[in-house]
Amino acid sequence: MSVGVINVVVAVGRLTRPAELRVLPSGDQLVTLELTVPRETERADSVPVSWFRAPARAADLEVDEEVLVIGRVRRRFFKASGVTQSRTEVVADAVVPTRQKKRMAAALERARAQLGSAAP
């Protein structure tokens, strides 16, 4: 029995650097974040996050703010100094400060719906 394709990330952590806004050659806007996700028995994980077409409120996110990130895992390849390299990151669909309980609940419900649609 095939489950189908599931690529959904749900992570809660703290921002470790300011949100960085870049405009790509295509004209699209990209916000990059660095999220630290604590673990009970091991060192925290550092997770790079890319957020395309982020709303203006993304600029208001602050270092050390706790956020919920919902998105998908992506590995991209690029050349640097003539050498092919790769980076694994989370491409965010939503980034919500955890203090915003209603927005957080709505984002989690959308993620739950994505998981439900992939069930056998």
C-alpha positions in Angstrom: 0.0 0.0 0.0 1.4 3.4 -1.0 1.0 6.3 1.3 1.7 8.9 -1.4 4.1 11.8 -1.1 4.4 13.5 2.2 6.8 16.3 2.8 5.5 18.4 5.7 7.7 20.1 8.3 6.3 21.4 11.6 8.9 23.0 13.8 8.9 25.3 16.8 12.1 27.2 17.8 13.8 30.5 18.3 15.1 32.8 15.7 18.9 33.2 16.0 19.5 36.1 13.6 17.4 38.9 12.1 15.2 38.0 9.1 17.1 38.8 5.9 15.1 40.1 2.9 16.5 39.6 -0.6 15.0 40.4 -4.0 15.9 37.6 -6.4 16.8 38.3 -10.1 13.3 37.1 -10.9 11.8 39.9 -8.8 10.5 37.5 -6.2 11.2 38.4 -2.6 12.9 35.9 -0.3 13.1 36.1 3.5 15.8 33.8 5.1 15.7 32.9 8.8 17.8 30.7 11.1 15.8 28.7 13.5 17.2 26.9 16.6 15.1 23.9 17.6 15.9 22.5 21.1 16.1 18.8 21.7 15.7 17.0 25.1 18.9 15.0 25.1 21.1 16.4 22.4 22.3 19.8 21.2 19.8 22.0 19.5 19.3 21.8 15.8 20.0 24.8 13.6 17.5 24.9 10.7 17.8 27.3 7.8 14.4 28.5 6.6 13.6 30.1 3.2 10.3 32.0 3.0 9.2 33.0 -0.5 6.6 35.8 -1.0 6.6 36.4 2.8 4.2 39.0 4.0 5.5 42.4 5.1 5.1 41.4 8.8 8.1 39.1 8.3 10.3 42.1 8.8 8.9 42.4 12.4 10.2 39.0 13.5 12.9 39.5 16.1 16.0 37.6 17.2 15.1 35.1 20.1 11.4 35.2 19.2 9.8 31.8 19.4 8.0 30.9 16.1 6.1 28.0 14.5 7.4 27.1 11.0 5.3 25.0 8.7 6.7 24.0 5.3 8.6 21.4 3.4 12.2 20.1 3.2 14.2 21.0 0.1 17.8 20.2 -0.9 19.2 22.6 -3.5 22.4 22.5 -5.4 24.6 25.4 -6.5 28.1 26.2 -7.6 30.5 28.1 -5.4 34.0 28.7 -6.6 33.5 26.1 -9.4 32.5 23.4 -6.9 29.0 21.9 -6.7 27.6 22.3 -3.2 24.2 21.5 -1.6 22.1 23.0 1.2 19.2 21.4 2.9 16.6 23.8 4.2 13.0 24.2 5.1 10.9 26.2 2.6 8.3 27.9 4.7 4.6 28.1 3.9 3.9 29.9 7.2 6.0 31.4 10.0 3.9 32.4 13.0 5.1 33.8 16.4 3.9 31.3 19.0 2.3 34.2 21.0 -0.3 34.5 18.2 -2.3 31.5 19.3 -5.2 31.9 16.8 -2.9 32.2 13.8 -0.8 29.4 15.1 -3.8 27.1 15.4 -5.0 28.0 11.9 -1.5 27.2 10.5 -1.4 23.8 12.3 -4.9 23.0 11.0 -3.7 23.6 7.4 -0.7 21.3 8.0 -3.0 18.6 9.5 -5.2 18.9 6.4 -2.1 18.4 4.2 -1.2 15.2 6.1 -4.8 14.0 6.0 -4.9 14.3 2.2 -1.8 12.1 1.9 -3.2 9.3 4.0 -4.1 6.0 2.3 
